[in-house]
Amino acid sequence: MAASPDYGETLAGRFRAEASYLVTKALRPVTLAVTRVRRESPGHGLTDRMPIAEAFSVSLQLRDQEKRELFLAGKSVSTRGYGARTTAIVDHETEPQAYLPTPFDTLHFYVSRAALDQIAEDNGARRIDTLTCERGVLDETVWHMGMALLPALGRPAEVSQLYADHQLLATHTYFACAFGGMQPAQPVRRGCLAAWQLRRVTDLMEADLSVDVTLFDLASACGLSVSYFARAFRQSTGQPPHQWLLAQRVARARALMLTPSLPLADVALACGFADQSHFTRVFKGLVGASPGLWRRSLLT
């Protein structure tokens, strides 16, 4: 039986550490994933060896890791520590394993070769042979992408599928360019969606705001690749799909709250929020006041 891919609970077990993660199939059926693994106490020891797989791990250190030792195929290849904010890459075909005597907090992006193949195809580029970078390199773009994901990893139940799709597609595309040398065969097209395409996807999203639609579903409705659709939608509306959808959910919530007897918890669920607290955070962020305060202001 084939081993489970090294992300999510499988990676948590291999590191014997606390973990949170996001997993999407934005490039269906290919999986994109990021897992945060952390341990506050020292003396973790040796991680389990990753089985051979056609994938890479791009890791981002969220804290200084003074001591560690990297093994590939059972052989020690590095004993240097990694600083906070730094990035490293391991190829799962080398059966990576690490000795971790000090506390750690790391984001691991699971990047399969199948994902890289599809990203290259969508961008009209040549196939990417490998991902590589100097171990412990400081890449500001990877750092900022990681920081953008931390709030979502802190509350994964509240993350919309569109947001996860958008963020992980962006990280993987950046890895393909920065660490895989991907160069589109021609300049990336920046065209807008046709009027019928924009109408179709906005109708699809607005038909039932409680449904967690995916980037793949929207792109398929337009007959476009996921990568091109995401760019074209933003060019057409000025927003990525997940932000546009959040704005519609808040607008719908405001309309529902005009009925004073309707509980805020029911409004939250009807508009696609995980719960009332999630609804409150998003609403306050976009409107500038909590739902309860906004509703009371209408009655005074």
N, C-alpha and C positions, 0 to 999 in steps of 0.2 A: 504494500500500500504506500502511495506517495506521501511524503511528509507535508504537513500544512505549511503554507507560505509564512515567511518570518515577518509578521506584523501582528498588531493587536494582542490577543491573549497568548498566542503562540510565542511571540517575542517576549512578552512579560514573563512567561514561564521559563524561557531560556535564560533570561537575566535574573530570574527569581526576585523581581522588583515590582513596585507599584507602577501601574501603567494606565494611560488614557489614550484614546486613539480615534481617528476618523478614517473611514474606508468608503470609497466611492467606485462606481463603474461608469465614470464620465466617458470613457473610451470603450464602452461595452463591446465585448464581454471582458475586457482587460480591467484589472483592479488597480486602483491608485490608493496609496495608504500612507499615513504618518502616525507614528506611535511615540508617545513621550514615556520614557522609562526613567525612574529615579529611585534613589536609595539614600537616606540621610545618615545611616550608620556605616562605619568603616568595616573592613574585613569581609567583603563580599566573596572574594576569591575568584575562581575560574568560572566563566560562563559556559554553558553547554555549547558544543560546536554546532554551527549552522550546517545543515546538510547541503550538498551540491544542488544549486538551482540556477536557472537562467535569469538572474536578477542582481541588482546592486542595492546596497544601503548607503544613502547619503546622510551622514550624521552631523548634527549641529549641537555643540556643547553649550549648555545653558549656565554652567558654572565651571570654575577651574577644577581640573582633575589632575592633581599633582603627580600621581603615579599610575601607570597602567602598562600592560605588556600585551602586544598584539601577536597572535599566532595565526599563520596561514598554513593549512594542511598539516597542522600539528607542529610547525616549526616557528620559533620565535623570530620575528622580523623587525620589531621595534619595541623599545622600552621607554620612550619619551612620553611625558605627560602632555595633556592637551589643555590649552587655555580656554576660558569662557569666550564665546562668540565664534569659535573656530569650527571649520568644516573638514571632514575627512570622508573618504569613499572606500568601501570594501566590495569586492566581487564575490558573490555567494558561491561561485564555482571554485573558489579557493578555500572553502570551508572555514571561514573566519571564526576566531575564538579570542576572548580577552580575559586577562587577569586584572581584576579591579580591586585593589586594596583600600582605596579611598572612596568617599561618597561621590555619587554622580547624578547628573540630571541632563538627559540627552534627548533630542528629537531624532528619530530614525525615519527617514523617508524610504519607503519600499518602492524601488523603481525596476520594474521587470523589463527584460529585453523586448517583450511583446509590446509594452507601452511605448518604448522608444521607437520601435518600428512604425507604430501607427502615427505617432507624433511627426516623425520624419516624412511619412507618406502624406499626411495632411498639409505639411508645409512645402511639399514639392522638393524635398531634400534627399540626399543620398542616405542610405542606411547607416546608422550609428554603430560602430564596432564596439566601443567601450566607453565607460565614463572614468575619468581620472583627474586627480588634482593632488597637489602636494599635501601630505598628511599635516593637519593642523593649520591649514591656510585660513586667513581671515577674508571672508567674502561678505561684504556689507549687504549685498542683495539677499543672500541666503539668510543672514541674520534678521533683516527686516521682514522677510517672508515668514520666518519662524515666529517672530514676535506677533505678527498679525494673526497667527493661528492659535496662540496660547489661550486667549479668552474662549475660543470655541472648544479647545481641548479641556478647558476647565468645566464646561457645561455642554458636553456632547449631545445630550438629549434635546437641547434647544436649537441645535444647528440644523438649518434647512438643507435639503439635499442640493439645492442650487448653489448655496454658499460653498459647501464642501467640494462640489464639482468644480466650481470656478477657481477656488484657491489651489486645489491640488493639480488641476490642469496647468495653472500658471507656474507652479513650482517645478513640475516635471518638464515643461517646455523650457524653462530657464536652465535646468540641469542639462537638457539635450544640447542647448547652445553653448553654455559656459564650460561644461565638463565633457561634452561629447563632440564639440566642434561642428554642430549642426549649422548649416548655412542654407537658407531657402534658395531654391533654384532661381527664383526671381523675386523682386521686391514684394513684400507682403501686401496683398490687396487691402485697401482700407475702405471699400465700398459699403454702402448702407444696405439694409434689407430692402427688398422690393415691398411696395405698399401691401400687397396681398400676404407676403410673408410676415410682416410686422403685425398685421391685423390677425392673422391666424394664431401666432404665438401669444399675443396679448389676450385674445379671446380664450385660448386654452388655459392660460394662467388665471384669468378672472372667472372662468366658469365655475370653479369651486376652490375658493381661497384656502380651504382646510386641507386640500390635497398637496402632498409634497412632491411636486413635479421635478423631473430631472433635466439636466442640460441636454442629455442624449435625446429625451423625448421632444424637446423644443427644436433641436437641430434637425431631427428626423422629420418633423412636421414641415420644415422648410426645404427638405432635400439637400441639406448642407452637412459638411463635417462639423464636429463639435468645435474645433479650433476656429474655423472660419465664422461659424454662427456667433460665437461669443464676441469676436471682434466686431462683426457687422451689427449686432444688437446694440453694443455700446456706442458705435458710431451713429446709429439711428436715434437713440434715446438719450445719450449722454450718461447712461448708467449701465453697469453690468446687470444681467437678469435678476440676480438675487436682491439687489438693492431696489430695482424697479418693483419687484413683487412685494417687498416689505412695505414700500410706500402705498401700494394698493391695499394691503392688509390693514394698515393704519387708517387709510381713508374709509374703508368699509367699517372698521371698528367705530370710528367717529359717527358714522351714520346710524349704526346699531345703538350707540349710547344715547341717541336722542329719545329712546324709549326708556324712561327712568326706572321702570320695574325690572328691566333685564339685567341679571347679575353680571358683574364684570368677568367672572370665571366663565360664564357661558359665551360672552362676547369673545374672550380670548380663544376658546376652542373653535368657535365658528369661523374665526379669521385665520386659523392655522398656526396659532402660537402653542407652545408646549404646555403652558399653564399660565395662571394669572400673573405670577412674578415675572415670567419671561415677557409677557405682554406689557407689563408696567415698565420694564427696563427699555424695551424698544420704543414704546409710545413716548416716554419721557425724553429719550434721545432725539426723536424726530420732531416732537411737538413742543418740548420745553417744559411740560407739566405732566404730572401723573394722570392716568385716566380718571381717577376719582376727583382730583382737583379740577380737571378740565370739565368734567360733567357738572360739578357743583357750580362752576362759573356760569354755566348756561341758565341756571335756575335762580341766579341772584340779580 
